[in-house]
Amino acid sequence: MTEQRWIIHLPTTLTSADEAAALAVTLRESLGHVTVIDFGETTLSEEDSQFVRTRVWCDARLGGASRRCGHRNDHDGPCGG
């Protein structure tokens, strides 16, 4: 049986999805070495619609379970790292 994972919801004062996605990219770049954070599962939502989420990264599996696409969701071209 898989252990239950926990989600940290991090509200911001940002007012656009693009700004929120840029912050997510910055957090991934600065905290990517922290192995307990699954940045591939990062999603965004409006404050009053938290159950309607938008993925930040494609996160498709690349040639193995441990490698995933690091491009933004809905990217053009092939998946990569």
LUMTORPA-912583 format. One line per field, with one value per atom (N, C-alpha, C, CB): residue number from 0; residue in one letter; atom name; x, y, z. Coordinates in nm, 3 decimals. Last residue first. Glycine has a CB too. Layout:
BEGIN
num	c(NUM; ...)
residuo	c(A; ...)
atomo	c(CA; ...)
u	c(X; ...)
v	c(Y; ...)
w	c(Z; ...)
This chain:
BEGIN
num	c(80; 80; 80; 80; 79; 79; 79; 79; 78; 78; 78; 78; 77; 77; 77; 77; 76; 76; 76; 76; 75; 75; 75; 75; 74; 74; 74; 74; 73; 73; 73; 73; 72; 72; 72; 72; 71; 71; 71; 71; 70; 70; 70; 70; 69; 69; 69; 69; 68; 68; 68; 68; 67; 67; 67; 67; 66; 66; 66; 66; 65; 65; 65; 65; 64; 64; 64; 64; 63; 63; 63; 63; 62; 62; 62; 62; 61; 61; 61; 61; 60; 60; 60; 60; 59; 59; 59; 59; 58; 58; 58; 58; 57; 57; 57; 57; 56; 56; 56; 56; 55; 55; 55; 55; 54; 54; 54; 54; 53; 53; 53; 53; 52; 52; 52; 52; 51; 51; 51; 51; 50; 50; 50; 50; 49; 49; 49; 49; 48; 48; 48; 48; 47; 47; 47; 47; 46; 46; 46; 46; 45; 45; 45; 45; 44; 44; 44; 44; 43; 43; 43; 43; 42; 42; 42; 42; 41; 41; 41; 41; 40; 40; 40; 40; 39; 39; 39; 39; 38; 38; 38; 38; 37; 37; 37; 37; 36; 36; 36; 36; 35; 35; 35; 35; 34; 34; 34; 34; 33; 33; 33; 33; 32; 32; 32; 32; 31; 31; 31; 31; 30; 30; 30; 30; 29; 29; 29; 29; 28; 28; 28; 28; 27; 27; 27; 27; 26; 26; 26; 26; 25; 25; 25; 25; 24; 24; 24; 24; 23; 23; 23; 23; 22; 22; 22; 22; 21; 21; 21; 21; 20; 20; 20; 20; 19; 19; 19; 19; 18; 18; 18; 18; 17; 17; 17; 17; 16; 16; 16; 16; 15; 15; 15; 15; 14; 14; 14; 14; 13; 13; 13; 13; 12; 12; 12; 12; 11; 11; 11; 11; 10; 10; 10; 10; 9; 9; 9; 9; 8; 8; 8; 8; 7; 7; 7; 7; 6; 6; 6; 6; 5; 5; 5; 5; 4; 4; 4; 4; 3; 3; 3; 3; 2; 2; 2; 2; 1; 1; 1; 1; 0; 0; 0; 0)
residuo	c(G; G; G; G; G; G; G; G; C; C; C; C; P; P; P; P; G; G; G; G; D; D; D; D; H; H; H; H; D; D; D; D; N; N; N; N; R; R; R; R; H; H; H; H; G; G; G; G; C; C; C; C; R; R; R; R; R; R; R; R; S; S; S; S; A; A; A; A; G; G; G; G; G; G; G; G; L; L; L; L; R; R; R; R; A; A; A; A; D; D; D; D; C; C; C; C; W; W; W; W; V; V; V; V; R; R; R; R; T; T; T; T; R; R; R; R; V; V; V; V; F; F; F; F; Q; Q; Q; Q; S; S; S; S; D; D; D; D; E; E; E; E; E; E; E; E; S; S; S; S; L; L; L; L; T; T; T; T; T; T; T; T; E; E; E; E; G; G; G; G; F; F; F; F; D; D; D; D; I; I; I; I; V; V; V; V; T; T; T; T; V; V; V; V; H; H; H; H; G; G; G; G; L; L; L; L; S; S; S; S; E; E; E; E; R; R; R; R; L; L; L; L; T; T; T; T; V; V; V; V; A; A; A; A; L; L; L; L; A; A; A; A; A; A; A; A; A; A; A; A; E; E; E; E; D; D; D; D; A; A; A; A; S; S; S; S; T; T; T; T; L; L; L; L; T; T; T; T; T; T; T; T; P; P; P; P; L; L; L; L; H; H; H; H; I; I; I; I; I; I; I; I; W; W; W; W; R; R; R; R; Q; Q; Q; Q; E; E; E; E; T; T; T; T; M; M; M; M)
atomo	c(N; CA; C; CB; N; CA; C; CB; N; CA; C; CB; N; CA; C; CB; N; CA; C; CB; N; CA; C; CB; N; CA; C; CB; N; CA; C; CB; N; CA; C; CB; N; CA; C; CB; N; CA; C; CB; N; CA; C; CB; N; CA; C; CB; N; CA; C; CB; N; CA; C; CB; N; CA; C; CB; N; CA; C; CB; N; CA; C; CB; N; CA; C; CB; N; CA; C; CB; N; CA; C; CB; N; CA; C; CB; N; CA; C; CB; N; CA; C; CB; N; CA; C; CB; N; CA; C; CB; N; CA; C; CB; N; CA; C; CB; N; CA; C; CB; N; CA; C; CB; N; CA; C; CB; N; CA; C; CB; N; CA; C; CB; N; CA; C; CB; N; CA; C; CB; N; CA; C; CB; N; CA; C; CB; N; CA; C; CB; N; CA; C; CB; N; CA; C; CB; N; CA; C; CB; N; CA; C; CB; N; CA; C; CB; N; CA; C; CB; N; CA; C; CB; N; CA; C; CB; N; CA; C; CB; N; CA; C; CB; N; CA; C; CB; N; CA; C; CB; N; CA; C; CB; N; CA; C; CB; N; CA; C; CB; N; CA; C; CB; N; CA; C; CB; N; CA; C; CB; N; CA; C; CB; N; CA; C; CB; N; CA; C; CB; N; CA; C; CB; N; CA; C; CB; N; CA; C; CB; N; CA; C; CB; N; CA; C; CB; N; CA; C; CB; N; CA; C; CB; N; CA; C; CB; N; CA; C; CB; N; CA; C; CB; N; CA; C; CB; N; CA; C; CB; N; CA; C; CB; N; CA; C; CB; N; CA; C; CB; N; CA; C; CB; N; CA; C; CB; N; CA; C; CB; N; CA; C; CB; N; CA; C; CB; N; CA; C; CB; N; CA; C; CB)
u	c(1.385; 1.413; 1.442; 1.508; 1.100; 1.241; 1.259; 1.326; 0.876; 0.905; 1.054; 0.830; 0.873; 0.883; 0.912; 0.991; 0.649; 0.763; 0.765; 0.889; 0.513; 0.529; 0.649; 0.547; 0.333; 0.448; 0.443; 0.579; 0.137; 0.095; 0.210; -0.015; 0.345; 0.230; 0.187; 0.113; 0.699; 0.568; 0.457; 0.551; 0.924; 0.871; 0.737; 0.856; 1.025; 1.032; 0.980; 1.171; 0.923; 0.936; 0.933; 0.824; 1.110; 0.985; 1.015; 0.890; 1.244; 1.264; 1.131; 1.361; 1.164; 1.222; 1.242; 1.353; 1.065; 0.975; 1.032; 0.944; 1.156; 1.173; 1.089; 1.321; 1.123; 1.212; 1.239; 1.340; 0.960; 1.060; 1.148; 1.146; 0.624; 0.737; 0.828; 0.687; 0.528; 0.518; 0.642; 0.501; 0.520; 0.547; 0.529; 0.459; 0.444; 0.393; 0.404; 0.469; 0.366; 0.459; 0.391; 0.579; 0.129; 0.237; 0.328; 0.317; -0.224; -0.087; 0.014; -0.068; -0.482; -0.409; -0.268; -0.409; -0.792; -0.647; -0.589; -0.582; -1.043; -1.018; -0.870; -1.111; -1.056; -1.070; -1.056; -1.205; -1.044; -0.926; -0.937; -0.899; -1.157; -1.187; -1.074; -1.208; -1.068; -1.206; -1.249; -1.298; -0.801; -0.829; -0.970; -0.813; -0.727; -0.772; -0.814; -0.890; -0.436; -0.581; -0.610; -0.649; -0.186; -0.229; -0.382; -0.176; 0.039; -0.079; -0.109; -0.201; 0.300; 0.259; 0.139; 0.374; 0.418; 0.275; 0.222; 0.248; 0.686; 0.612; 0.462; 0.656; 0.784; 0.749; 0.670; 0.874; 0.769; 0.739; 0.691; 0.631; 1.006; 0.910; 0.894; 0.956; 1.207; 1.072; 0.965; 1.065; 1.452; 1.394; 1.253; 1.483; 1.570; 1.495; 1.411; 1.404; 1.672; 1.757; 1.685; 1.884; 1.494; 1.496; 1.578; 1.548; 1.468; 1.447; 1.449; 1.315; 1.512; 1.586; 1.575; 1.537; 1.349; 1.492; 1.570; 1.510; 1.100; 1.160; 1.310; 1.092; 1.063; 1.071; 1.135; 0.932; 1.049; 1.155; 1.173; 1.125; 0.813; 0.940; 1.057; 0.947; 0.629; 0.649; 0.781; 0.531; 0.646; 0.690; 0.716; 0.585; 0.533; 0.673; 0.728; 0.682; 0.273; 0.355; 0.503; 0.311; 0.195; 0.198; 0.284; 0.056; 0.207; 0.294; 0.307; 0.240; 0.006; 0.145; 0.243; 0.157; -0.224; -0.174; -0.030; -0.262; -0.218; -0.228; -0.169; -0.157; -0.177; -0.310; -0.321; -0.346; -0.032; -0.023; -0.163; 0.063; -0.012; -0.086; -0.081; -0.030; -0.069; 0.014; -0.075; 0.095; -0.070; -0.137; -0.039; -0.249; 0.013; 0.091; 0.022; 0.236; -0.046; -0.107; -0.041; -0.264; 0.108; 0.120; 0.058; 0.270; -0.005; 0.004; 0.016; -0.119; 0.118; 0.061; 0.088; 0.119; 0.030; 0.116; 0.043; 0.158; 0.009; -0.060; 0.040; -0.167; 0.188; 0.160; 0.094; 0.290; 0.051; 0.126; 0.088; 0.101; 0.083; 0.000; 0.088; -0.095)
v	c(1.741; 1.770; 1.900; 1.702; 1.685; 1.680; 1.733; 1.760; 1.628; 1.638; 1.627; 1.528; 1.822; 1.699; 1.725; 1.609; 2.106; 2.019; 1.900; 2.096; 2.329; 2.287; 2.194; 2.411; 2.257; 2.306; 2.258; 2.261; 2.204; 2.249; 2.307; 2.354; 2.300; 2.225; 2.286; 2.226; 2.345; 2.394; 2.309; 2.542; 2.063; 2.179; 2.221; 2.147; 1.835; 1.955; 2.079; 1.979; 1.501; 1.622; 1.744; 1.631; 1.280; 1.339; 1.466; 1.370; 0.979; 1.100; 1.150; 1.072; 0.746; 0.855; 0.985; 0.810; 0.555; 0.609; 0.733; 0.503; 0.611; 0.550; 0.622; 0.552; 0.777; 0.661; 0.596; 0.700; 1.009; 1.003; 0.880; 1.132; 1.106; 1.017; 1.007; 0.876; 1.449; 1.318; 1.234; 1.334; 1.710; 1.599; 1.460; 1.612; 1.980; 1.865; 1.738; 1.849; 2.211; 2.138; 2.019; 2.091; 2.316; 2.407; 2.337; 2.457; 2.256; 2.206; 2.309; 2.072; 2.407; 2.407; 2.359; 2.549; 2.328; 2.344; 2.333; 2.239; 2.386; 2.394; 2.427; 2.503; 2.411; 2.275; 2.270; 2.218; 2.682; 2.600; 2.457; 2.600; 2.937; 2.815; 2.715; 2.848; 3.162; 3.122; 2.998; 3.235; 3.176; 3.170; 3.117; 3.308; 2.958; 3.088; 3.070; 3.144; 2.749; 2.768; 2.910; 2.666; 2.528; 2.662; 2.664; 2.770; 2.260; 2.314; 2.453; 2.221; 2.026; 2.162; 2.206; 2.259; 1.784; 1.783; 1.922; 1.687; 1.833; 1.790; 1.790; 1.653; 1.875; 1.991; 1.954; 2.066; 1.741; 1.687; 1.801; 1.573; 1.743; 1.827; 1.770; 1.976; 1.594; 1.563; 1.650; 1.582; 1.688; 1.569; 1.535; 1.452; 1.982; 1.925; 1.810; 2.034; 2.094; 1.996; 1.930; 2.064; 2.291; 2.165; 2.056; 2.187; 2.545; 2.436; 2.298; 2.455; 2.718; 2.740; 2.624; 2.866; 2.616; 2.640; 2.654; 2.767; 2.611; 2.485; 2.503; 2.436; 2.886; 2.795; 2.664; 2.770; 2.971; 3.020; 2.930; 3.164; 2.840; 2.811; 2.853; 2.884; 2.967; 2.822; 2.781; 2.747; 3.228; 3.201; 3.052; 3.251; 3.180; 3.226; 3.205; 3.376; 3.116; 3.013; 3.052; 2.992; 3.367; 3.252; 3.140; 3.200; 3.517; 3.553; 3.436; 3.677; 3.384; 3.388; 3.422; 3.490; 3.433; 3.295; 3.293; 3.213; 3.720; 3.660; 3.519; 3.747; 3.829; 3.846; 3.791; 3.991; 3.730; 3.750; 3.752; 3.639; 3.668; 3.791; 3.823; 3.908; 3.315; 3.430; 3.553; 3.405; 3.009; 3.125; 3.238; 3.174; 2.702; 2.823; 2.943; 2.807; 2.396; 2.501; 2.633; 2.507; 2.096; 2.230; 2.329; 2.266; 1.769; 1.881; 2.010; 1.886; 1.442; 1.568; 1.677; 1.607; 1.099; 1.215; 1.340; 1.229; 0.786; 0.909; 1.023; 0.946; 0.505; 0.600; 0.725; 0.637; 0.224; 0.349; 0.443; 0.417; -0.118; 0.000; 0.125; -0.001)
w	c(-2.141; -2.006; -1.956; -1.974; -2.358; -2.321; -2.180; -2.419; -2.632; -2.488; -2.465; -2.409; -2.938; -2.860; -2.712; -2.917; -2.997; -3.020; -2.926; -3.006; -2.752; -2.891; -2.900; -2.986; -2.444; -2.520; -2.665; -2.453; -2.250; -2.384; -2.466; -2.372; -1.975; -2.026; -2.159; -1.923; -2.023; -1.980; -2.042; -2.019; -1.980; -2.052; -1.994; -2.202; -1.872; -1.790; -1.859; -1.746; -1.865; -1.944; -1.852; -2.051; -1.650; -1.698; -1.776; -1.580; -1.525; -1.606; -1.659; -1.723; -1.390; -1.312; -1.392; -1.254; -1.567; -1.465; -1.395; -1.362; -1.909; -1.778; -1.675; -1.736; -2.136; -2.138; -2.004; -2.197; -1.974; -2.080; -2.061; -2.082; -1.906; -1.878; -1.999; -1.837; -1.888; -1.952; -1.920; -2.107; -1.784; -1.693; -1.754; -1.574; -1.845; -1.920; -1.836; -2.054; -1.578; -1.664; -1.730; -1.583; -1.467; -1.508; -1.607; -1.386; -1.499; -1.483; -1.531; -1.560; -1.322; -1.448; -1.423; -1.514; -1.158; -1.159; -1.299; -1.069; -0.963; -1.107; -1.122; -1.178; -0.695; -0.746; -0.898; -0.704; -0.639; -0.612; -0.660; -0.466; -0.704; -0.781; -0.764; -0.933; -0.579; -0.553; -0.630; -0.586; -0.677; -0.533; -0.504; -0.472; -0.950; -0.900; -0.754; -0.986; -0.958; -0.954; -0.910; -0.859; -1.088; -1.049; -1.044; -1.149; -0.995; -1.062; -1.009; -1.042; -1.015; -0.981; -1.063; -1.000; -1.059; -1.028; -0.993; -0.913; -1.083; -1.201; -1.181; -1.240; -0.828; -0.909; -1.034; -0.949; -0.550; -0.682; -0.771; -0.673; -0.298; -0.370; -0.511; -0.375; -0.194; -0.145; -0.212; 0.005; -0.286; -0.349; -0.301; -0.326; -0.373; -0.260; -0.315; -0.190; -0.599; -0.530; -0.412; -0.481; -0.677; -0.749; -0.683; -0.885; -0.582; -0.487; -0.553; -0.416; -0.798; -0.673; -0.574; -0.607; -1.003; -1.028; -0.897; -1.114; -0.877; -0.923; -0.945; -1.053; -0.834; -0.719; -0.759; -0.659; -1.101; -1.013; -0.892; -0.968; -1.180; -1.248; -1.160; -1.385; -1.010; -1.000; -1.065; -1.065; -1.112; -0.975; -0.956; -0.874; -1.363; -1.355; -1.213; -1.394; -1.284; -1.349; -1.344; -1.495; -1.186; -1.096; -1.153; -1.069; -1.423; -1.310; -1.212; -1.237; -1.570; -1.620; -1.509; -1.733; -1.420; -1.430; -1.478; -1.524; -1.205; -1.337; -1.335; -1.443; -0.954; -1.014; -1.156; -1.014; -0.640; -0.785; -0.846; -0.850; -0.382; -0.411; -0.559; -0.329; -0.314; -0.349; -0.363; -0.481; -0.122; -0.181; -0.210; -0.088; -0.149; -0.124; -0.191; -0.176; -0.008; -0.090; -0.051; -0.069; -0.014; 0.046; -0.050; 0.077; 0.039; -0.054; 0.026; -0.149; 0.109; 0.156; 0.055; 0.293; 0.049; 0.028; 0.075; -0.122; 0.213; 0.176; 0.160; 0.280; 0.082; 0.189; 0.133; 0.263; -0.082; -0.091; 0.023; -0.228; 0.000; 0.000; 0.000; 0.121)
